[in-house]
Amino acid sequence: MGQKKVFSTRVDEDRIKDLKHLAVDTGRSLGDLLEEAIQDLLAKYKTPPKRE
């Protein structure tokens, strides 16, 4: 992974509450959970290489 950079966006208030509860329940930081979610989303939408 590369260097960490600040990134801000707007998120639904209820999703933030859910995420904070998950962070407490799992003993992980919000940043760790968000990075995992981003990686999962990118993997989900990654297109397989085209076959020739």
C-alpha atoms as one frame of an Amber mdcrd trajectory, in Angstrom:
protein
   0.000   0.000   0.000   1.099   3.554  -0.646   1.446   6.558   1.587  -1.652
   7.542   3.585  -3.483  10.669   2.491  -6.414  12.573   4.007  -9.681  12.033
   2.150 -12.975  13.580   3.148 -16.492  12.935   1.938 -20.068  13.057   3.148
 -21.593   9.881   4.560 -25.101   9.202   5.817 -25.302   9.797   9.579 -26.745
   6.346  10.294 -23.929   4.641   8.335 -21.362   6.552  10.405 -23.018   5.394
  13.636 -23.063   1.798  12.376 -19.409   2.046  11.395 -18.395   3.467  14.777
 -20.216   0.631  16.561 -18.502  -1.902  14.323 -15.121  -0.331  15.090 -15.746
  -0.654  18.833 -17.111  -4.199  18.501 -14.129  -5.361  16.441 -11.451  -3.298
  18.202 -10.379  -1.744  14.902 -10.117   1.863  13.805 -12.584   3.569  11.480
  -9.757   4.059   9.006  -8.931   0.344   8.980 -12.576  -0.551   8.371 -12.919
   2.019   5.590  -9.748   0.809   3.864 -11.034  -2.772   3.989 -14.384  -1.665
   2.543 -12.658   0.255  -0.260 -10.469  -2.731  -1.116 -13.536  -5.009  -1.201
 -15.416  -2.567  -3.442 -12.510  -2.224  -5.857 -12.147  -6.016  -6.042 -15.884
  -6.363  -6.682 -15.805  -4.021  -9.671 -12.440  -5.037 -11.067 -12.888  -6.418
 -14.549 -11.087  -9.604 -15.445  -8.316  -9.313 -18.029  -9.511  -9.711 -21.618
  -8.524 -12.956 -23.305  -7.045 -12.753 -26.759
